[in-house]
């Protein structure tokens, strides 16, 4: 069943409704004030992007960036890198950053 967005003509609030395929288009009432004076809105569609697309976009943005000014900026970059993955690993990326910054690496040497 599709989800449609509406705006109430009385209270002006926006709401979403799950509408059955056989429902009449004017059946929706505002959940906030109960008015049936509602108008269907034109919704934006979701653009599905692959993990590679998200990583490429982030890489392009990082190339144009200067060095992060602070640890919090670097932490934000690490979180964005983690979120670009198909499985959100932003918490793990931030933990890795924190571990490296505090000297608590994995104990392996680079020899």
Residue frames relative to the residue before (quaternion, step in Angstrom):
aa qw qx qy qz dx dy dz
X 1.0000 0.0000 0.0000 0.0000 0.00 0.00 0.00
X 0.4245 -0.7241 0.4819 0.2515 3.57 -0.89 0.86
X 0.3323 -0.6957 0.5996 0.2147 3.53 -1.27 0.54
X 0.1043 -0.7932 0.5992 0.0299 3.57 -0.82 1.05
X 0.3129 -0.7203 0.5841 0.2053 3.55 -1.20 0.55
X 0.0925 -0.7861 0.6109 0.0139 3.53 -1.08 0.86
X 0.1943 -0.7167 0.6475 0.1714 3.53 -1.37 0.30
X 0.4017 -0.7151 0.5272 0.2220 3.53 -0.94 0.98
X 0.4182 -0.7205 0.5033 0.2297 3.57 -0.93 0.94
X 0.6611 0.5024 -0.3018 0.4685 3.60 1.22 -0.41
X 0.8221 0.2129 -0.0997 0.5185 3.60 0.52 -1.18
X 0.4093 -0.7610 0.4168 0.2821 3.63 1.36 -0.08
X 0.4724 0.6694 -0.4549 0.3491 3.62 1.21 0.25
X 0.3845 -0.7002 0.5598 0.2201 3.52 -1.20 0.69
X 0.0566 0.7944 -0.6034 0.0406 3.59 -1.03 0.76
X 0.3559 -0.7089 0.5703 0.2137 3.53 -1.30 0.44
X 0.0650 -0.7926 0.6058 0.0246 3.55 -1.13 0.66
X 0.3489 -0.6954 0.5944 0.2036 3.52 -1.08 0.86
X 0.0790 -0.8379 0.5397 -0.0176 3.58 -0.38 1.25
X 0.4223 -0.6964 0.5253 0.2467 3.55 -0.93 0.94
X 0.6268 -0.5798 0.3766 0.3592 3.56 -1.16 0.56
X 0.7354 0.4007 -0.2364 0.4926 3.63 1.10 -0.55
X 0.4624 0.6856 -0.4479 0.3399 3.62 1.27 0.02
X 0.5046 -0.6140 0.5127 0.3248 3.52 -1.20 0.60
X 0.5398 -0.6618 0.4045 0.3272 3.63 -0.91 0.79
X 0.7227 0.4293 -0.2590 0.4757 3.63 1.10 -0.49
X 0.4091 0.7454 -0.4448 0.2813 3.60 1.23 0.30
X 0.5933 0.6340 -0.3596 0.3416 3.62 1.15 -0.44
X 0.1372 -0.7535 0.6402 0.0595 3.52 -1.09 0.91
X 0.5531 -0.6088 0.4566 0.3391 3.56 -1.12 0.70
X 0.3884 -0.7318 0.5066 0.2387 3.61 -0.77 0.98
X 0.6333 0.5481 -0.3306 0.4349 3.62 1.21 -0.38
X 0.8350 0.1317 -0.0410 0.5326 3.60 0.82 -0.97
X 0.5009 -0.6914 0.4006 0.3326 3.59 1.27 -0.14
X 0.4512 0.7017 -0.4485 0.3206 3.59 1.24 0.00
X 0.3212 -0.7275 0.5668 0.2151 3.57 -1.12 0.63
X 0.4795 0.6369 -0.4369 0.4166 3.58 1.33 0.22
X 0.2800 0.7647 -0.5218 0.2540 3.57 0.37 1.28
X 0.1887 -0.7639 0.6074 0.1095 3.55 -1.23 0.54
X 0.4293 -0.6875 0.5239 0.2617 3.56 -0.93 0.93
X 0.2822 -0.7637 0.5623 0.1445 3.56 -0.96 0.92
X 0.4652 -0.6151 0.5458 0.3277 3.53 -1.26 0.39
X 0.2129 -0.8066 0.5442 0.0894 3.56 -0.56 1.18
X 0.4669 -0.6224 0.5392 0.3224 3.52 -1.24 0.50
X 0.3472 -0.7203 0.5523 0.2358 3.56 -1.12 0.55
X 0.5003 -0.6474 0.4889 0.3025 3.52 -1.20 0.59
X 0.2432 -0.7476 0.6012 0.1432 3.53 -0.96 0.90
X 0.2747 -0.7721 0.5532 0.1496 3.54 -0.55 1.16
X 0.0604 -0.7906 0.6093 0.0003 3.53 -0.78 1.08
X 0.4577 -0.6768 0.5024 0.2829 3.54 -1.04 0.75
X 0.6689 -0.4710 0.3851 0.4272 3.53 -1.32 0.26
X 0.6367 0.5359 -0.3280 0.4471 3.61 0.96 -0.84
X 0.6400 0.5218 -0.3238 0.4618 3.61 0.98 -0.84
X 0.6728 0.4979 -0.2984 0.4587 3.58 0.91 -0.94
X 0.6642 0.4937 -0.3021 0.4732 3.59 0.97 -0.85
X 0.6325 0.5255 -0.3318 0.4622 3.61 0.98 -0.79
X 0.6457 0.5150 -0.3170 0.4661 3.60 0.96 -0.86
X 0.6644 0.4951 -0.2982 0.4738 3.56 0.96 -0.88
X 0.6394 0.5229 -0.3243 0.4610 3.61 0.99 -0.82
X 0.6387 0.5166 -0.3255 0.4682 3.59 0.97 -0.83
X 0.6652 0.4981 -0.3041 0.4657 3.58 0.95 -0.86
X 0.6619 0.5116 -0.3075 0.4534 3.59 0.98 -0.81
X 0.6053 0.5659 -0.3554 0.4324 3.60 1.07 -0.68
X 0.7267 0.4294 -0.2332 0.4829 3.58 1.03 -0.77
X 0.5818 0.5938 -0.3622 0.4215 3.57 1.30 -0.12
X 0.3925 -0.6585 0.5689 0.2977 3.53 -1.17 0.49
X 0.7147 -0.4055 0.3176 0.4731 3.56 -1.28 0.02
X 0.5350 -0.6207 0.4514 0.3533 3.62 -0.95 0.76
X 0.4771 -0.7029 0.4659 0.2476 3.55 -0.98 0.94
X 0.8158 0.0967 -0.0129 0.5700 3.57 1.07 -0.68
X 0.6756 -0.4770 0.3800 0.4143 3.51 -1.35 0.15
X 0.6391 0.5302 -0.3386 0.4425 3.58 1.02 -0.71
X 0.6220 0.5189 -0.3454 0.4739 3.62 1.06 -0.65
X 0.6550 0.4992 -0.3087 0.4759 3.57 0.97 -0.85
X 0.6204 0.5379 -0.3332 0.4635 3.58 1.02 -0.79
X 0.6442 0.5190 -0.3134 0.4663 3.60 1.00 -0.83
X 0.6346 0.5172 -0.3248 0.4735 3.59 0.99 -0.82
X 0.6505 0.5136 -0.3144 0.4628 3.59 0.95 -0.87
X 0.6405 0.5136 -0.3268 0.4681 3.61 0.98 -0.79
X 0.6551 0.5066 -0.3140 0.4643 3.61 0.94 -0.85
X 0.6225 0.5284 -0.3398 0.4668 3.57 1.03 -0.75
X 0.6621 0.5088 -0.2987 0.4620 3.58 0.97 -0.86
X 0.6756 0.4925 -0.2922 0.4643 3.59 1.01 -0.81
X 0.5986 0.5789 -0.3626 0.4184 3.60 1.17 -0.46
X 0.5802 0.5816 -0.3757 0.4289 3.58 1.22 -0.37
X 0.6239 -0.5388 0.4031 0.3973 3.60 -1.19 0.49
X 0.7198 0.2449 -0.1766 0.6251 3.56 1.05 -0.75
X 0.4433 -0.7133 0.4751 0.2626 3.56 -0.65 1.13
X 0.0119 0.8033 -0.5926 0.0575 3.56 -0.46 1.26
X 0.2375 0.8137 -0.5046 0.1642 3.58 1.16 0.53
X 0.6334 0.5207 -0.3447 0.4571 3.61 1.01 -0.73
X 0.6582 0.5029 -0.3080 0.4680 3.58 0.97 -0.85
X 0.6368 0.5181 -0.3308 0.4655 3.61 1.00 -0.79
X 0.6615 0.4924 -0.3133 0.4711 3.58 0.96 -0.82
X 0.6301 0.5206 -0.3350 0.4687 3.62 1.01 -0.75
X 0.6301 0.5283 -0.3288 0.4646 3.59 1.00 -0.82
X 0.6421 0.5169 -0.3136 0.4713 3.58 0.96 -0.90
X 0.6667 0.5027 -0.3028 0.4594 3.60 0.86 -0.99
X 0.6473 0.5308 -0.3134 0.4484 3.57 0.96 -0.90
X 0.6813 0.4790 -0.2861 0.4739 3.58 0.92 -0.89
X 0.6693 0.5098 -0.3032 0.4475 3.59 0.98 -0.79
X 0.7294 0.4011 -0.2354 0.5017 3.60 1.07 -0.66
X 0.5318 -0.6546 0.3972 0.3619 3.57 1.27 0.09
X 0.5374 0.6347 -0.3991 0.3861 3.57 1.20 0.30
X 0.0984 0.8321 -0.5371 0.0970 3.56 0.96 0.87
X 0.7139 -0.4761 0.3084 0.4106 3.58 -1.26 -0.13
X 0.5784 -0.6257 0.3636 0.3765 3.58 1.24 0.15
X 0.5735 0.5792 -0.3968 0.4221 3.61 1.18 -0.16
X 0.3407 -0.7296 0.5519 0.2166 3.55 -1.03 0.72
X 0.4866 -0.6724 0.4858 0.2740 3.55 -1.28 0.43
X 0.3233 0.7795 -0.4893 0.2202 3.60 1.13 0.48
